[in-house]
């Protein structure tokens, strides 16, 4: 059973009253089928819990207080897989021989709410749609890509793709807030199709509270897949200008721009990033929207708070990053007068059209930095490492890279103050 308890947190209200191996069946007479049921019905102060072995337990607690129960699987259920065949699917572009978990395509609404994963909504049954509305599971992250029904069905390879606007309207009417994304593919859903998508989604504001526009990522492993082309600088520039123009209209009408191109789109276009205030509350940082601008803003603030003693001479260091962010990080090193070198590492593993740090492998870092003057340590962004695993996409660790290059490899959060402290060799 997926609702089998694996452990009970020490000091929790159920410690000693419930043992590992027991099963949670009901909370306040509501059947517990998965993590959403559990989190929703366990929120209240007064609870009646029914277990297989421990029987009925009644407790009073603070509203929202965690019960301290841990289950054998995070979702208390199997993750829902993807039923689409997107023409731009990144998983389909992975080479063979990587660990199995990287090839699993999830499209699980529960993970959208709990961990920020993006979903397409094509595998939601009527029961699941209604449960999301009833429980007001919010916010949700939703991959829209296009609002034209036929175009979206073609893009994601699933006839249920046509239903997206009906589903979004239904969620909005239920009071659910959504962060959306459009993976933009030249010749497919850009231009007039993008304009329609933006106009349609804007009608659902504020429940569609932000939309990121991200250029399609194409690796060198696209054998037997739909022929697609990456954005040229001119195409990226046109998309940025189109999105910014409509965002300005939204700002006048709604008080929010709603639509934002990712940093990667600006870099492809060769355009400067917008200023800090453009990004409002930075709602789509995890999707690479405004990440570099926020990093620079934090860095400059931390720099302004330094005194003379902070700028003493330090040993040399290096920063390894993707080619896209190389000039931005180099400018920060120069601004700080720091004794460091920024290396933009070409992505041989996925192909040189992939230039973001989060898709670099340890093998490429080792290959391109071996024999370089690296100083006493190398900093890398933590986005290179898989969440919760501490490994690169090729399963190597920072320690593996350190052994090969002969210097410590230190992962950093994408945080300007932390970056400056690392440049000054302060304790992190």
N, C-alpha and C positions, 0 to 999 in steps of 0.2 A: 504494500500500500504506500502511496506517495505521501500520505499524511502521517507517516510513522515518525515519531520523535527520535532524533538522534542524540540530543543532549538538552539539558536545562541549565540556564545561566546561573552561576552561584549568586546568591543574594536576591534572586527574583522571588516573586510571591508564590511561585509554584515549585520552588526547590524543595525536594523531599516529599512532595505530594504527588508528583508525576515522575515516572522513571523512563529512561531511554527504552525504546521498543514499544511503548504504548502508542495508541492512535487517538488523535483528536477527531471527533465525529461532528459535534454541534457546538455552536455558541449562540446562546439565547434562542435555541430551537431552530437556528438556521444551519443547514448542512454546510460543512466546510469541504469544498472540493479542491481548492487550490489557494495560492498565496493571496490572491485578490480578496476572496471570501474571508480568509483569515485576518488580513490587515483591516478590512472594512469593519467586520463585526466585532473585532477585538478592541476597537477604539474607545468604546463607551466606558463609563465609570463602573457600572454594575453589570457583572457578567455571570451567566450560568454556563459552565463548560461541561461537556459530556465526553468522557474518554472510554475507550474499550475496557481498560483494566482498572483505572483509578475511579471509574464511575462518575458521579456528578459532583462538581466542585463549584461553589459559589464564592466569588471574591468581589471586593470593591477596591478600586484603584484610581489613580489620577487619569483624567481624560488623555488618551494618546499614549499612556505609559506602556512600554513593551512588556509582554508577558514573559519573555525570556525563553520561549520555546524555539528550538532549532530542529529543522526537519531534514530527512534524508536527502531531499532534493530541494533546491532553492525555490522552485516554482510549486512544489508539492504536486507536480504533474510533469509529463513530458513536454519539452518545448515544442511549440508549433512551427513546423517547417514551412518554407516558401513554396507556393504552388505556381510561381511565375517563371517565365523564360525571358527576362529582360534582355534587350539587345545589347545593353551596356554592362551587364552584370560583372562585377569585379571578380567574384568567386570563379566564374567560368573562365577567367583570364589568368588563373593561377597555374604555375607549372606543376607537373606531377612530383610526387615524392615529399610533399610537405605534410605536417601532422594533420591527422584526420579532422580535428576540430575546425580547422581553417576552411574546410570544404562544406561545412554544414551551413545552409542558408536558413536563418531564422526569420520568421515574419510573425512574431508573437506580440499581441497587444499588451500582454502583461509586462513584457520586457520593455515595451515602449514607455509605459508609465513608471516602471521601477528603475530602469537603468538608462533610459533615454534613447534606446534603439529606435530606428525608423521602420515603420510598417506601411504596407500598401493597402491594407484592408480587404484584399481579395479573397482571403480565406476565412473571414468572419461569418459565422452562421447567424441566422436571425436571432437565435437565443443569445449568442455572444454580443451581438450589437445591442440588444435590449439590456443585457446585464451591464454593459459599459454605461449606458444611459441611466439605468436605475441606480447604479452605485456612484455615478458621476465621477468616473475614473478620469482624472484630469491633472496635469496636462498630458496630451498625447503628441508624439512626434510622428508625422505622416509624410511619406514620400508621395507627392502628387505627380510631378513630372509634366503632366499636361491635363487640362480640364476638358479638352475636346474628347468626347467619348471614344470615337473610333481611333484617334491618334493614340490615346493612352492605352487602349486595348492592344494596339500594334506594338507600342513601345515596350510594354511589359509582358507581351506574349500570353495574355489571359483575357478572355472575353468579359470576365467580371471587372476588368479595369474600367469599363464604361460606367460603373455605378458610383464613381468617386464623388461627384458633386452631391448626389442624393445622400450619401453617407455623411459627408461633411456638414451638410445642412441639418441633418438629423442630430448630429453631435452638437452643433451650435444651438439648436433649439432646446437641447437638454442641458445647456449651460456648460458644456465641456470646452475647454480652451485647447488650442492646437498650435504647435510649431510645425511648419511645413517646409519641405525642400523640393527644389526642382533640379534634377541632374540634367543640365543642358547639353544637347547633342547637336552639333552644327548640321543644318539641313533637315533636322527632324522636328525638334520642338523649340527652336529659336524663332526670331523674327515675329511674324504675325501670330504664330502659335503661342509664343511666349506672351505676347501682348494679351491674347484672349485669356490665358491662364491667370495673368496678373489681375485683369479686370474682374474675372469671375471670383477669384479668391478675396479680392478687396471687399466684395459685397458681404463677406462673412466676418469682417472686422467688428468687434474686437475678439471674437472667438477664434478666428484665425489671426493670431496676434503677431506673427512674423513669418516671413518666407525667405529662405536662402536660395540663391541661384549659384550652382556649383558646376564648373566645367567637367565634362565627362573624363574619367581617367582610363586611358587605354595602355595596356601593357604590350610587350612584344610576344605574348603567348596567346594570340587570338586565332589560332588555327581553326578553320572550318566555322568561324563565327561571322555574324553579319558584318560586312565591311563598313567601318566607321572611320572618321577622320578627326584628329584633335583640333582644338581651336587654334587658328592662326592669330597673330597679334591684331590684325584688322578685325577679324570676327569677334574677338574678345572685347575689343574697344567698342564696337557697335553694340554689343550686348550690355556692357557697363553703361553706356550712354542711354540706351533704351530703358534700362532698369532705373537709373537715377532720375530720368525725366518723369517716369510714372510714379516713382517714390516721392518726388517733389509734389505731384498732384495729390497724393494720399496725405502728405503732411499738411497741405492746405485744407483738405477736407476732413481728415480724421484726427490730426494732431500727432500722427505717427507715420513714418515712412513705410513701414510694413515690409518692404522688399529690399533685400540687401545682396549684393554680389559677394562671393567669398574672396578672401585675400588672393587666392590662387587666380581668380579671374582678372583681378587688377594687375597681378604680376605678369600674367600672359599678355595682357594688353599693353604693358609697359607704362601704366598710369600710376601716379602716386596714390597711396591709400587716403581715404577721407580722414578728416580730423576727428578727434575723440568724440565730440558732441554729435556727430553724424549717426553714431551707432546706438544712440539712446541708452537702453539698459543692457546692451551687448547680449541679446537673447539667444544668439546662435553661435556663441564662442566654440562650442564643441564641433560645430560644422565648419570651423575655419573662417568665420566671419568676424573680422575685426581683431583677431588674435594678435597679429603683429602690431597693430596700432595700440592696443591695450598694453602690450609688453613694453613698447616704447614710452607710453605715458607713465607707467609705473616706474620704469627705469629712470626717466628724467626727474620724477618726483624724488626718488631715493637719492639721486645724484645731488639734487638741490639741498638735501638735508645733511649732506656730509660736511665735516669740517676739515681743516688742513691735515690733521693727523690721519684721516682716512685714505689719503692719496699718496702714502709712502710707497717706495719701490717694493714690488713683489716679484716672486719668481715668474717665469714664463708659463703660459697655459695655452691650450688650444680649445676650440669649439668645433665640433663636427655637426653639420646640419645638411639639409637638402639644398640643392642648387637654388631653389626659389628664394629661400630666406637668407642666403649668403650675404647679399649686399646690405640688408637691413641690420644683421648682426654685426657686420664689419663696421658699419657706421656707429653702432652703440659702443663698440670697443674703442674706436677712435674718440668718440665724445667723452668717454671716461678717462682717456689717456692711459689705458690699461696695457699691460705687457702681454698681449695675447694675439693669436692668429686664428682667423675663422677659415675653416675648410668646407667648402660646398662639395659634397660627395656625389659624384655621378651614380645614377641607379642602373648598374649593369644587370641586376637580377630581374627587374621588371621592364627595363628599357628606359632610354633617356627622356622619353616624353613624361615619365613619372618623376617629378622633381620636388616632392614634399618630403619633409623629414620623417613623417610618420610611416612611410613605406620603405624606408631604408633598411637594409639587412646588415648584420654584423660582418658578413663576408665582404660586402662592398666597402665598408669602413676600413677593415683590415687591409684589403687590397690597395686602396687608394692612399692610405695614410702610413703604410709601412715604409720606413726609411726617411720620413719627414721629421723636421725639427718640431717636436710636439710639446716641448717644455716639460714641466713636472706633472701635469695632469691633463686629461681631456674631459671636457664637459659635453654632454649630449642632452637633448630634450627628452623628458620621460615619454613623450608621445611616440618615440621609437619602440617602446616596450609594450607588450600586450598587457592589458589591465589585469591586475591580480596575479600575473604569472612572472613578471620580471624578466621576460625573454624577448629577443628580437623575433621577427617573422620566420627566420631560419633556425629557430630554437637555440641559438647561441645566447650566452649571457654577457653582461658587461664584464664579468670576471674573465670570460674566454677572450674577449677583445683585449683586455688589459694584459693578459699573458702574452698574446701575440705581438702587441705593440710596445710592451715594456714600461708602460706608465699606467697609473690608476685611471679608470674610466668612471666618471661620476654623473649619474642622471640628475637633471634639474627639472623642477616644475617650470611651466611656461609662465614665469612671474618675474617682472622687471626688477623688483627689490632683491629677490633671491639671486638673479643673474649678476647684479652688481656686487652683492656680497661675495659671490663665488670669484669674481674677477679680483676682488681685494683679498682673497684667501682668508676670509672670515669663516668662522664656524657656521655651518648651515643647520 
